[in-house]
Structures are given as structure tokens and as C-alpha cells.
Amino acid sequence: MVQIIQKQDQRTGKLTEGKVKRILTSSQVHPHGIKVELDTGKIGRVQQLS
């Protein structure tokens, strides 16, 4: 499980939890976090691993 921040939640800092379905960032490191798609279809950048 990971916690991501979606684009529309960047100002509020609201995190969304879910299971990673697909990794969208091609590099291994990214200054804003690796972009992933959750199994629910939501897309965001990883903030925490849980």
C-alpha cells in the first residue's frame, strides 16, 4: 500500500491510499515523487509507503 497525492489535492495535501497497479514514471528517482496509477484508476505521486 502507498499514499499518493493527486494533482487536484496538491494545495490541500490530501493523501489517497491504495495499491499500485502501474508505475508511470520512467526514471527511478523524481524530485516530486514517482507517479503511479492505483488499482482504483487514480493517478498521483507517491508520498509514503505504508
N, CA, C, O and CB atoms as a CASP TS submission, in Angstrom:
PFRMAT TS
TARGET T0000
AUTHOR 0000-0000-0000
METHOD Language model
MODEL 1
PARENT N/A
ATOM      1  N   MET     1       0.837  -1.183   0.000  1.00  0.00           N
ATOM      2  CA  MET     1       0.000   0.000   0.000  1.00  0.00           C
ATOM      3  C   MET     1       0.885   1.252   0.000  1.00  0.00           C
ATOM      4  O   MET     1       1.944   1.293   0.627  1.00  0.00           O
ATOM      5  CB  MET     1      -0.954  -0.005   1.221  1.00  0.00           C
ATOM      6  N   VAL     2       0.419   2.248  -0.713  1.00  0.00           N
ATOM      7  CA  VAL     2       1.124   3.525  -0.766  1.00  0.00           C
ATOM      8  C   VAL     2       0.125   4.651  -0.547  1.00  0.00           C
ATOM      9  O   VAL     2      -1.085   4.469  -0.681  1.00  0.00           O
ATOM     10  CB  VAL     2       1.868   3.700  -2.121  1.00  0.00           C
ATOM     11  N   GLN     3       0.655   5.807  -0.211  1.00  0.00           N
ATOM     12  CA  GLN     3      -0.168   7.005  -0.123  1.00  0.00           C
ATOM     13  C   GLN     3       0.326   7.950  -1.202  1.00  0.00           C
ATOM     14  O   GLN     3       1.517   8.252  -1.282  1.00  0.00           O
ATOM     15  CB  GLN     3      -0.101   7.666   1.309  1.00  0.00           C
ATOM     16  N   ILE     4      -0.607   8.419  -2.038  1.00  0.00           N
ATOM     17  CA  ILE     4      -0.254   9.319  -3.126  1.00  0.00           C
ATOM     18  C   ILE     4      -0.946  10.655  -2.929  1.00  0.00           C
ATOM     19  O   ILE     4      -1.920  10.779  -2.186  1.00  0.00           O
ATOM     20  CB  ILE     4      -0.629   8.710  -4.489  1.00  0.00           C
ATOM     21  N   ILE     5      -0.413  11.642  -3.618  1.00  0.00           N
ATOM     22  CA  ILE     5      -1.093  12.936  -3.674  1.00  0.00           C
ATOM     23  C   ILE     5      -1.488  13.152  -5.129  1.00  0.00           C
ATOM     24  O   ILE     5      -0.646  13.118  -6.026  1.00  0.00           O
ATOM     25  CB  ILE     5      -0.175  14.119  -3.131  1.00  0.00           C
ATOM     26  N   GLN     6      -2.772  13.373  -5.348  1.00  0.00           N
ATOM     27  CA  GLN     6      -3.272  13.601  -6.690  1.00  0.00           C
ATOM     28  C   GLN     6      -3.070  15.063  -7.065  1.00  0.00           C
ATOM     29  O   GLN     6      -2.946  15.922  -6.191  1.00  0.00           O
ATOM     30  CB  GLN     6      -4.758  13.208  -6.796  1.00  0.00           C
ATOM     31  N   LYS     7      -3.037  15.343  -8.359  1.00  0.00           N
ATOM     32  CA  LYS     7      -2.795  16.703  -8.862  1.00  0.00           C
ATOM     33  C   LYS     7      -3.748  17.719  -8.218  1.00  0.00           C
ATOM     34  O   LYS     7      -3.315  18.786  -7.783  1.00  0.00           O
ATOM     35  CB  LYS     7      -2.950  16.738 -10.394  1.00  0.00           C
ATOM     36  N   GLN     8      -5.037  17.389  -8.158  1.00  0.00           N
ATOM     37  CA  GLN     8      -6.016  18.344  -7.622  1.00  0.00           C
ATOM     38  C   GLN     8      -5.905  18.520  -6.108  1.00  0.00           C
ATOM     39  O   GLN     8      -6.485  19.455  -5.555  1.00  0.00           O
ATOM     40  CB  GLN     8      -7.420  17.891  -7.974  1.00  0.00           C
ATOM     41  N   ASP     9      -5.172  17.639  -5.431  1.00  0.00           N
ATOM     42  CA  ASP     9      -5.030  17.716  -3.967  1.00  0.00           C
ATOM     43  C   ASP     9      -3.697  18.312  -3.531  1.00  0.00           C
ATOM     44  O   ASP     9      -3.402  18.337  -2.336  1.00  0.00           O
ATOM     45  CB  ASP     9      -5.182  16.336  -3.362  1.00  0.00           C
ATOM     46  N   GLN    10      -2.890  18.789  -4.463  1.00  0.00           N
ATOM     47  CA  GLN    10      -1.563  19.294  -4.105  1.00  0.00           C
ATOM     48  C   GLN    10      -1.631  20.491  -3.168  1.00  0.00           C
ATOM     49  O   GLN    10      -0.782  20.621  -2.286  1.00  0.00           O
ATOM     50  CB  GLN    10      -0.799  19.673  -5.353  1.00  0.00           C
ATOM     51  N   ARG    11      -2.608  21.361  -3.332  1.00  0.00           N
ATOM     52  CA  ARG    11      -2.719  22.552  -2.461  1.00  0.00           C
ATOM     53  C   ARG    11      -3.123  22.171  -1.040  1.00  0.00           C
ATOM     54  O   ARG    11      -2.621  22.746  -0.074  1.00  0.00           O
ATOM     55  CB  ARG    11      -3.743  23.547  -3.040  1.00  0.00           C
ATOM     56  N   THR    12      -4.031  21.200  -0.912  1.00  0.00           N
ATOM     57  CA  THR    12      -4.527  20.821   0.414  1.00  0.00           C
ATOM     58  C   THR    12      -3.632  19.786   1.089  1.00  0.00           C
ATOM     59  O   THR    12      -3.619  19.687   2.316  1.00  0.00           O
ATOM     60  CB  THR    12      -5.942  20.278   0.306  1.00  0.00           C
ATOM     61  N   GLY    13      -2.886  19.017   0.304  1.00  0.00           N
ATOM     62  CA  GLY    13      -2.027  17.974   0.863  1.00  0.00           C
ATOM     63  C   GLY    13      -2.771  16.692   1.191  1.00  0.00           C
ATOM     64  O   GLY    13      -2.228  15.823   1.873  1.00  0.00           O
ATOM     65  N   LYS    14      -4.011  16.557   0.717  1.00  0.00           N
ATOM     66  CA  LYS    14      -4.813  15.361   0.988  1.00  0.00           C
ATOM     67  C   LYS    14      -4.193  14.145   0.309  1.00  0.00           C
ATOM     68  O   LYS    14      -3.913  14.165  -0.890  1.00  0.00           O
ATOM     69  CB  LYS    14      -6.270  15.559   0.508  1.00  0.00           C
ATOM     70  N   LEU    15      -3.982  13.086   1.091  1.00  0.00           N
ATOM     71  CA  LEU    15      -3.382  11.863   0.570  1.00  0.00           C
ATOM     72  C   LEU    15      -4.455  10.819   0.288  1.00  0.00           C
ATOM     73  O   LEU    15      -5.477  10.758   0.972  1.00  0.00           O
ATOM     74  CB  LEU    15      -2.346  11.309   1.555  1.00  0.00           C
ATOM     75  N   THR    16      -4.208  10.002  -0.729  1.00  0.00           N
ATOM     76  CA  THR    16      -5.103   8.912  -1.101  1.00  0.00           C
ATOM     77  C   THR    16      -4.318   7.613  -0.982  1.00  0.00           C
ATOM     78  O   THR    16      -3.205   7.509  -1.496  1.00  0.00           O
ATOM     79  CB  THR    16      -5.679   9.103  -2.554  1.00  0.00           C
ATOM     80  N   GLU    17      -4.895   6.620  -0.303  1.00  0.00           N
ATOM     81  CA  GLU    17      -4.206   5.353  -0.094  1.00  0.00           C
ATOM     82  C   GLU    17      -4.716   4.303  -1.069  1.00  0.00           C
ATOM     83  O   GLU    17      -5.900   4.277  -1.407  1.00  0.00           O
ATOM     84  CB  GLU    17      -4.386   4.871   1.350  1.00  0.00           C
ATOM     85  N   GLY    18      -3.812   3.436  -1.518  1.00  0.00           N
ATOM     86  CA  GLY    18      -4.221   2.369  -2.414  1.00  0.00           C
ATOM     87  C   GLY    18      -3.063   1.463  -2.770  1.00  0.00           C
ATOM     88  O   GLY    18      -1.942   1.618  -2.287  1.00  0.00           O
ATOM     89  N   LYS    19      -3.375   0.510  -3.634  1.00  0.00           N
ATOM     90  CA  LYS    19      -2.396  -0.468  -4.090  1.00  0.00           C
ATOM     91  C   LYS    19      -1.932  -0.083  -5.494  1.00  0.00           C
ATOM     92  O   LYS    19      -2.755   0.239  -6.351  1.00  0.00           O
ATOM     93  CB  LYS    19      -2.993  -1.909  -4.074  1.00  0.00           C
ATOM     94  N   VAL    20      -0.622  -0.114  -5.735  1.00  0.00           N
ATOM     95  CA  VAL    20      -0.067   0.288  -7.026  1.00  0.00           C
ATOM     96  C   VAL    20      -0.431  -0.739  -8.098  1.00  0.00           C
ATOM     97  O   VAL    20      -0.199  -1.939  -7.945  1.00  0.00           O
ATOM     98  CB  VAL    20       1.468   0.451  -6.933  1.00  0.00           C
ATOM     99  N   LYS    21      -1.005  -0.230  -9.181  1.00  0.00           N
ATOM    100  CA  LYS    21      -1.322  -1.071 -10.342  1.00  0.00           C
ATOM    101  C   LYS    21      -0.215  -0.946 -11.383  1.00  0.00           C
ATOM    102  O   LYS    21       0.179  -1.929 -12.010  1.00  0.00           O
ATOM    103  CB  LYS    21      -2.695  -0.676 -10.956  1.00  0.00           C
ATOM    104  N   ARG    22       0.287   0.301 -11.562  1.00  0.00           N
ATOM    105  CA  ARG    22       1.248   0.562 -12.618  1.00  0.00           C
ATOM    106  C   ARG    22       2.122   1.748 -12.245  1.00  0.00           C
ATOM    107  O   ARG    22       1.636   2.728 -11.680  1.00  0.00           O
ATOM    108  CB  ARG    22       0.534   0.817 -13.952  1.00  0.00           C
ATOM    109  N   ILE    23       3.414   1.665 -12.558  1.00  0.00           N
ATOM    110  CA  ILE    23       4.342   2.784 -12.337  1.00  0.00           C
ATOM    111  C   ILE    23       4.426   3.578 -13.637  1.00  0.00           C
ATOM    112  O   ILE    23       4.705   3.015 -14.695  1.00  0.00           O
ATOM    113  CB  ILE    23       5.772   2.276 -11.883  1.00  0.00           C
ATOM    114  N   LEU    24       4.188   4.877 -13.558  1.00  0.00           N
ATOM    115  CA  LEU    24       4.145   5.711 -14.758  1.00  0.00           C
ATOM    116  C   LEU    24       5.426   6.499 -15.003  1.00  0.00           C
ATOM    117  O   LEU    24       5.689   6.888 -16.141  1.00  0.00           O
ATOM    118  CB  LEU    24       2.997   6.660 -14.664  1.00  0.00           C
ATOM    119  N   THR    25       6.228   6.745 -13.972  1.00  0.00           N
ATOM    120  CA  THR    25       7.486   7.479 -14.122  1.00  0.00           C
ATOM    121  C   THR    25       8.554   6.518 -14.625  1.00  0.00           C
ATOM    122  O   THR    25       8.739   5.436 -14.067  1.00  0.00           O
ATOM    123  CB  THR    25       7.922   8.138 -12.774  1.00  0.00           C
ATOM    124  N   SER    26       9.260   6.921 -15.687  1.00  0.00           N
ATOM    125  CA  SER    26      10.255   6.020 -16.282  1.00  0.00           C
ATOM    126  C   SER    26      11.572   6.006 -15.508  1.00  0.00           C
ATOM    127  O   SER    26      12.280   4.999 -15.522  1.00  0.00           O
ATOM    128  CB  SER    26      10.519   6.422 -17.721  1.00  0.00           C
ATOM    129  N   SER    27      11.915   7.113 -14.827  1.00  0.00           N
ATOM    130  CA  SER    27      13.166   7.143 -14.074  1.00  0.00           C
ATOM    131  C   SER    27      12.961   6.536 -12.685  1.00  0.00           C
ATOM    132  O   SER    27      11.833   6.414 -12.209  1.00  0.00           O
ATOM    133  CB  SER    27      13.697   8.591 -13.958  1.00  0.00           C
ATOM    134  N   GLN    28      14.066   6.160 -12.046  1.00  0.00           N
ATOM    135  CA  GLN    28      13.995   5.541 -10.720  1.00  0.00           C
ATOM    136  C   GLN    28      13.809   6.570  -9.613  1.00  0.00           C
ATOM    137  O   GLN    28      13.348   6.238  -8.521  1.00  0.00           O
ATOM    138  CB  GLN    28      15.249   4.731 -10.456  1.00  0.00           C
ATOM    139  N   VAL    29      14.169   7.821  -9.896  1.00  0.00           N
ATOM    140  CA  VAL    29      14.067   8.879  -8.899  1.00  0.00           C
ATOM    141  C   VAL    29      13.396  10.090  -9.546  1.00  0.00           C
ATOM    142  O   VAL    29      13.629  10.387 -10.718  1.00  0.00           O
ATOM    143  CB  VAL    29      15.474   9.254  -8.323  1.00  0.00           C
ATOM    144  N   HIS    30      12.563  10.783  -8.775  1.00  0.00           N
ATOM    145  CA  HIS    30      11.942  12.014  -9.261  1.00  0.00           C
ATOM    146  C   HIS    30      11.802  12.961  -8.075  1.00  0.00           C
ATOM    147  O   HIS    30      11.370  12.536  -7.003  1.00  0.00           O
ATOM    148  CB  HIS    30      10.546  11.733  -9.937  1.00  0.00           C
ATOM    149  N   PRO    31      12.157  14.238  -8.240  1.00  0.00           N
ATOM    150  CA  PRO    31      12.132  15.163  -7.099  1.00  0.00           C
ATOM    151  C   PRO    31      10.745  15.355  -6.475  1.00  0.00           C
ATOM    152  O   PRO    31      10.656  15.680  -5.291  1.00  0.00           O
ATOM    153  CB  PRO    31      12.659  16.500  -7.533  1.00  0.00           C
ATOM    154  N   HIS    32       9.670  15.164  -7.231  1.00  0.00           N
ATOM    155  CA  HIS    32       8.317  15.345  -6.696  1.00  0.00           C
ATOM    156  C   HIS    32       7.652  14.027  -6.332  1.00  0.00           C
ATOM    157  O   HIS    32       6.519  14.019  -5.851  1.00  0.00           O
ATOM    158  CB  HIS    32       7.460  16.080  -7.699  1.00  0.00           C
ATOM    159  N   GLY    33       8.338  12.919  -6.555  1.00  0.00           N
ATOM    160  CA  GLY    33       7.784  11.606  -6.253  1.00  0.00           C
ATOM    161  C   GLY    33       7.484  10.834  -7.526  1.00  0.00           C
ATOM    162  O   GLY    33       7.202  11.422  -8.570  1.00  0.00           O
ATOM    163  N   ILE    34       7.545   9.522  -7.432  1.00  0.00           N
ATOM    164  CA  ILE    34       7.275   8.650  -8.570  1.00  0.00           C
ATOM    165  C   ILE    34       5.771   8.661  -8.854  1.00  0.00           C
ATOM    166  O   ILE    34       4.961   8.498  -7.942  1.00  0.00           O
ATOM    167  CB  ILE    34       7.782   7.195  -8.297  1.00  0.00           C
ATOM    168  N   LYS    35       5.406   8.853 -10.116  1.00  0.00           N
ATOM    169  CA  LYS    35       3.986   8.879 -10.487  1.00  0.00           C
ATOM    170  C   LYS    35       3.516   7.449 -10.722  1.00  0.00           C
ATOM    171  O   LYS    35       4.149   6.684 -11.449  1.00  0.00           O
ATOM    172  CB  LYS    35       3.747   9.758 -11.760  1.00  0.00           C
ATOM    173  N   VAL    36       2.389   7.101 -10.092  1.00  0.00           N
ATOM    174  CA  VAL    36       1.841   5.750 -10.191  1.00  0.00           C
ATOM    175  C   VAL    36       0.334   5.813 -10.452  1.00  0.00           C
ATOM    176  O   VAL    36      -0.313   6.835 -10.225  1.00  0.00           O
ATOM    177  CB  VAL    36       2.135   4.945  -8.902  1.00  0.00           C
ATOM    178  N   GLU    37      -0.199   4.695 -10.932  1.00  0.00           N
ATOM    179  CA  GLU    37      -1.639   4.516 -11.050  1.00  0.00           C
ATOM    180  C   GLU    37      -2.047   3.469 -10.029  1.00  0.00           C
ATOM    181  O   GLU    37      -1.452   2.394  -9.961  1.00  0.00           O
ATOM    182  CB  GLU    37      -2.058   4.095 -12.504  1.00  0.00           C
ATOM    183  N   LEU    38      -3.064   3.783  -9.234  1.00  0.00           N
ATOM    184  CA  LEU    38      -3.559   2.834  -8.250  1.00  0.00           C
ATOM    185  C   LEU    38      -4.529   1.861  -8.907  1.00  0.00           C
ATOM    186  O   LEU    38      -4.993   2.106 -10.020  1.00  0.00           O
ATOM    187  CB  LEU    38      -4.238   3.567  -7.079  1.00  0.00           C
ATOM    188  N   ASP    39      -4.837   0.763  -8.228  1.00  0.00           N
ATOM    189  CA  ASP    39      -5.773  -0.224  -8.780  1.00  0.00           C
ATOM    190  C   ASP    39      -7.181   0.348  -8.934  1.00  0.00           C
ATOM    191  O   ASP    39      -8.024  -0.242  -9.610  1.00  0.00           O
ATOM    192  CB  ASP    39      -5.815  -1.463  -7.887  1.00  0.00           C
ATOM    193  N   THR    40      -7.436   1.501  -8.304  1.00  0.00           N
ATOM    194  CA  THR    40      -8.739   2.173  -8.452  1.00  0.00           C
ATOM    195  C   THR    40      -8.772   3.082  -9.679  1.00  0.00           C
ATOM    196  O   THR    40      -9.821   3.625 -10.027  1.00  0.00           O
ATOM    197  CB  THR    40      -9.059   2.992  -7.195  1.00  0.00           C
ATOM    198  N   GLY    41      -7.607   3.248 -10.341  1.00  0.00           N
ATOM    199  CA  GLY    41      -7.532   4.111 -11.517  1.00  0.00           C
ATOM    200  C   GLY    41      -7.046   5.518 -11.205  1.00  0.00           C
ATOM    201  O   GLY    41      -6.812   6.307 -12.120  1.00  0.00           O
ATOM    202  N   LYS    42      -6.892   5.843  -9.922  1.00  0.00           N
ATOM    203  CA  LYS    42      -6.424   7.178  -9.540  1.00  0.00           C
ATOM    204  C   LYS    42      -4.933   7.284  -9.807  1.00  0.00           C
ATOM    205  O   LYS    42      -4.190   6.318  -9.635  1.00  0.00           O
ATOM    206  CB  LYS    42      -6.733   7.474  -8.049  1.00  0.00           C
ATOM    207  N   ILE    43      -4.502   8.470 -10.231  1.00  0.00           N
ATOM    208  CA  ILE    43      -3.094   8.714 -10.572  1.00  0.00           C
ATOM    209  C   ILE    43      -2.546   9.816  -9.690  1.00  0.00           C
ATOM    210  O   ILE    43      -3.202  10.834  -9.467  1.00  0.00           O
ATOM    211  CB  ILE    43      -2.936   9.090 -12.067  1.00  0.00           C
ATOM    212  N   GLY    44      -1.334   9.605  -9.187  1.00  0.00           N
ATOM    213  CA  GLY    44      -0.690  10.616  -8.356  1.00  0.00           C
ATOM    214  C   GLY    44       0.749  10.259  -8.089  1.00  0.00           C
ATOM    215  O   GLY    44       1.266   9.265  -8.598  1.00  0.00           O
ATOM    216  N   ARG    45       1.390  11.084  -7.282  1.00  0.00           N
ATOM    217  CA  ARG    45       2.804  10.866  -6.942  1.00  0.00           C
ATOM    218  C   ARG    45       2.905  10.279  -5.536  1.00  0.00           C
ATOM    219  O   ARG    45       2.224  10.718  -4.610  1.00  0.00           O
ATOM    220  CB  ARG    45       3.616  12.198  -7.039  1.00  0.00           C
ATOM    221  N   VAL    46       3.765   9.285  -5.403  1.00  0.00           N
ATOM    222  CA  VAL    46       3.938   8.578  -4.131  1.00  0.00           C
ATOM    223  C   VAL    46       4.527   9.534  -3.098  1.00  0.00           C
ATOM    224  O   VAL    46       5.531  10.201  -3.346  1.00  0.00           O
ATOM    225  CB  VAL    46       4.852   7.328  -4.307  1.00  0.00           C
ATOM    226  N   GLN    47       3.878   9.585  -1.933  1.00  0.00           N
ATOM    227  CA  GLN    47       4.351  10.393  -0.810  1.00  0.00           C
ATOM    228  C   GLN    47       4.854   9.517   0.323  1.00  0.00           C
ATOM    229  O   GLN    47       5.830   9.862   0.989  1.00  0.00           O
ATOM    230  CB  GLN    47       3.240  11.310  -0.307  1.00  0.00           C
ATOM    231  N   GLN    48       4.185   8.367   0.553  1.00  0.00           N
ATOM    232  CA  GLN    48       4.570   7.483   1.648  1.00  0.00           C
ATOM    233  C   GLN    48       4.259   6.031   1.260  1.00  0.00           C
ATOM    234  O   GLN    48       3.326   5.745   0.509  1.00  0.00           O
ATOM    235  CB  GLN    48       3.831   7.878   2.967  1.00  0.00           C
ATOM    236  N   LEU    49       5.070   5.147   1.798  1.00  0.00           N
ATOM    237  CA  LEU    49       4.796   3.713   1.683  1.00  0.00           C
ATOM    238  C   LEU    49       4.179   3.266   3.005  1.00  0.00           C
ATOM    239  O   LEU    49       4.642   3.662   4.074  1.00  0.00           O
ATOM    240  CB  LEU    49       6.109   2.887   1.348  1.00  0.00           C
ATOM    241  N   SER    50       3.149   2.453   2.934  1.00  0.00           N
ATOM    242  CA  SER    50       2.526   2.006   4.195  1.00  0.00           C
ATOM    243  C   SER    50       2.355   0.509   4.209  1.00  0.00           C
ATOM    244  O   SER    50       1.850  -0.045   5.185  1.00  0.00           O
ATOM    245  CB  SER    50       1.167   2.683   4.406  1.00  0.00           C
TER
END
